[in-house]
Amino acid sequence: MPTAMEIYKLLPKKNCGECKFPTCLAFAMQLANQKVALAACPYVSPEAKVALEESGAPPIKLVTFGTADAAAKIGDETQLFRHDKAFFHPTVLGIIADDAEGIDMVKAKLETARSLSFERVGQIIRVDSVAVRHSTGTPQEFLDAVRYAAGIGLPVTIMTEDPKLMAEALALCAPGRPLLYRATPQNFDDMITVAKACAFPLVIGGTASAEELSSLTEKAKKAGVVDLVLEPSGSTANDMLEKLTTIRRAAIKKKFRPLGYPTVTVLGKSPRDEIKAALGVMKYSSMVLMEDVSREFIYPLMALRQNIFTDPQVPIQVKAGLYKVGEPTDKSPVLFTSNFSLTYFTVRADIEKSKLPVWLLVVDTDGQSVMTAFAAGKLTPESVAKAIEAEKVKEKNTRNELMIPGQVSRMSGKLNELTNMKVVVGPRESSGLPKVLKAMSV
Ligand code: SF4
């Protein structure tokens, strides 16, 4: 966003007050803080309007494809480093089905892609899209594959450099608003015509350098195709990382609009491609399309993506409360932990390993782990006692005993005083819980 002075220079300077601010400068200051809309001034010239809208646009354009129910959103990042603020739109992971594989294999692959999901720290993470590629199959085999992909329920990328075949494929899946892959220097004008007619986003690639890529995006923009995705070429992991970093740096640091678009990386299925996929998730691929669908590769990749795209300033939390693990009775043990999601799910999993029913009291620690919250004064004997009372633990459980994490053994005396419960110090690590719980022979 431009500064108030930069905005002021472009305003009419009539100081007429029609925008409900006494002067143009006052209006410019509100605009810089995004408290008013530019439309509130009726006298802004068309040139100033374009300039202000451009300078206020995000450094990397947000590009969306797919349907309202299943949309893939890429781009709209504002940082070079995650720790400076956060990364906002997780890398879209997609599986490529190639028409050379035959329609049965294509269908199987697409169905597998749809089923690849799992729950981690309370969030469902999954493969977000599929792509259908034309290689050595016949045009009809390609179109059959596109038709099948359109019914999968995931955003689709159509991969062919033949503009005529692309137009035919679009006729089969237009309601799904697919991503078009791709325009190159060789097919540029014809592919731009196809993209302009449907107004769907288009990948631009096949260039030798970022400079060539930027000149093509400028050409596409002039032709009226503005939803673009960049595919920088890169044969080695090193090369790929260098090009993706150059593009991100130019967009974020230099506000270089011709490279201010999301990026895509297309990979095969060799071990090197697996490394490249992980690299792309970390820096700076907005979308990674892969041929491999093996769970042992995709699941860790999705976990990595979840880690990278979690806001570092907002810990993932679970709701505070009294949770049942199994079917606890009024005689079952009561344990407590913090509401940091990772802690909760780790503790819960370790309790489940004991195969014993337990009450698990989750205390609100603002999403901090047990030790961090204890050190920060967010987990205290008072806050635990309050949670015990709020959740009516003593009404649900007559054992009158509370097991606390070994790391906070120091709070046992005070907690006993506040709750009149017998306080048992549990293991320092939750991995020790199954043994301790079994020893309690509940
Ligand atoms: Fe200035 Fe426009 Fe506001 Fe009038 S309406 S004071 S010209 S910003």
Residues whose N, C-alpha, C, O or C-beta is under 5 A from the ligand:
A	BS01	SF4	L11 P12 K13 K14 N15 C16 G17 E18 C19 F21 P22 T23 C24 F27 A40 C41 P42 Y43
